[in-house]
Amino acid sequence: MTHLHMATSVSTIRVYDAPGGYEARRPYAGIITVTHLTDRVVYVHGAVGQVSRATYAQALAMLAKLGVTTVMYERRGRMKTIELQQCGPNNIEAPCDSPIE
């Protein structure tokens, strides 16, 4: 007998203009592709649409809440790395109860 395991290696973060956009199947305003290199390291790429700095900050907070510690991305032909602070009760700057959608 063959045993299978499927690893989630690519995720998408969709940007909506209002809460509940995904559940209501509304068109998304932007999208970010996240390739999972390891459990804690991701490569963020393929941002399209309305993806502002504030949107990126929310996306980074979402990734940190999911346990991601390192985010890699390309900027002007060069690879960049962001080390994320993990959320938690002892981290005032990144509490786990911050609203992320």
C-alpha positions in Angstrom: 0.0 0.0 0.0 1.2 3.5 -0.8 1.0 6.2 1.8 0.8 9.8 0.8 1.5 13.2 2.4 0.9 16.5 0.8 2.9 19.5 2.0 1.4 22.9 1.7 4.1 24.8 -0.1 2.4 27.8 -1.6 -0.2 30.1 0.0 -2.0 33.2 -1.2 -2.9 36.2 0.9 -5.9 38.0 -0.7 -6.6 41.7 0.0 -10.2 42.8 0.3 -11.8 46.2 0.7 -14.1 45.1 3.5 -14.2 42.4 6.2 -15.8 39.1 5.1 -14.8 39.5 1.5 -13.5 35.9 1.2 -16.6 34.4 2.8 -18.9 36.5 0.5 -16.8 35.6 -2.5 -16.2 39.2 -3.4 -13.5 40.1 -5.9 -10.2 40.7 -4.2 -8.4 44.1 -4.5 -4.9 42.5 -4.3 -3.0 39.3 -3.8 0.4 38.2 -2.4 1.9 34.8 -3.1 3.8 33.1 -0.3 6.1 30.2 -1.0 6.9 28.2 2.2 10.6 27.2 2.1 10.5 25.7 5.6 8.0 25.8 8.5 9.5 29.1 9.5 10.9 30.6 6.3 8.9 32.0 3.5 9.5 33.8 0.2 6.9 36.5 -0.5 6.4 37.4 -4.2 3.9 38.1 -7.0 2.1 41.0 -5.3 -0.6 42.4 -7.6 -3.3 45.0 -7.1 -3.8 47.2 -4.1 -0.9 46.1 -1.9 0.3 49.1 0.2 2.9 49.3 2.9 0.1 48.9 5.5 -1.1 45.8 3.7 2.4 44.4 3.8 2.6 45.2 7.5 -0.6 43.3 8.1 0.6 40.4 6.0 3.9 40.2 8.0 1.9 40.2 11.3 -0.3 37.4 9.9 2.8 35.4 9.0 4.4 36.0 12.4 1.2 34.8 14.1 1.4 31.6 12.1 4.9 31.0 13.3 7.0 32.4 10.4 10.3 33.8 11.6 12.0 34.8 8.3 10.5 36.5 5.3 12.5 36.7 2.1 11.6 38.9 -0.9 13.2 40.5 -4.0 13.6 44.2 -4.3 15.2 45.8 -7.3 17.0 42.6 -8.3 18.4 41.9 -4.8 17.2 39.4 -2.2 16.2 40.9 1.1 15.4 39.2 4.4 13.1 40.3 7.3 13.4 38.7 10.7 9.9 38.7 12.3 9.3 39.1 16.0 7.0 36.3 17.3 3.7 37.5 18.8 3.0 36.6 22.4 2.1 37.8 25.8 5.6 39.0 26.5 5.9 40.9 23.3 4.1 44.3 23.5 4.9 45.2 19.9 3.4 42.0 18.5 0.5 40.8 20.6 -1.2 37.7 19.3 -4.7 39.2 19.7 -4.1 41.9 17.1 -6.8 41.9 14.5 -5.6 40.2 11.3 -7.9 39.3 8.4 
